[in-house]
Amino acid sequence: MGVLNRLVNMTKAAANELMDKLEEPGMMLNHYVRNMQTEIEGMQAELHKQEAAVRIHGQQAEEAGRIADMYEAKALEAITNGLEAAAREALAAKLHYTEKAHEAAVWQENAKSRIAELTQRLEDAKAELKVMQKKREELVARMQQTAAKTHSSTPSFSYGFEEGSAARGFQRMEDKINQWEAYAQVKKTPYGHAGAAGTAGTFTTDSAEQSAKESLIDEQLEQLRKRTNA
């Protein structure tokens, strides 16, 4: 039983030592700075992805528009030759590619909006990183000075690494250091008290959509007849 207790105590001591190292303020400040750098890298990668999406969807919209124009020309040729069935088929294809061009254009605009948002967030994050890096040096220096004046070691706050915003975590550490400094100052005084690009979906129809398309084909067919008779 005594051996088991010693093993348990040794394990606890090792765990406490590890937690002290993890919660050492300087190390935690560095951790949050690295987290912010990682966040920036992630935003930069997403920005490149959205820039590629703008190019791809722009090309898709242009190609679909070109094909739509080609089918319109085929429909006009067919109706000129009295081939109404062929003209209707060509117009149906034209409508399909016109819709594809519209979808790609919408995705392109969405990617552009995302780029604008990411660009602003990236600028803000880079500015915040500079502030964090400067504050980190200041806070570490202040801790060392306070520890020297009070003849104590730098604190190990009961605050482990946290997920989420690096800036919020850094701010919490700064607040903790400010509290520690204030407490240390009070102790010196006698009697003192102490925060995709997505891809275009497949084209599907139901009976209502099909009926609407047939009406649109009839309308465009009539417009082609007028062009041939003009």
Buried (B, 14 or more C-beta within 10 A) or exposed (E): EEEEEEEEEEEEEEEEEEEEEBBBBBEBBEBBBEBBBEBBEEBBEBBEBBBEBBEBBBEBBEBBBEBBBBBBEBBBBBBEEEBBEBBBBBBBBBBBBBBBBBBBBBBBEBBBEBBEEBEEBBEEBBEBBEEBEEBBEEBBEBBEEBBEEBEEEBBBBEBEEBEEBBBEBBBBBBEBBEEBBEBBBEEEEEEEEEEEBEEBEEEEEEEEEEEEBEEEBEEBBEEBBEEEEE
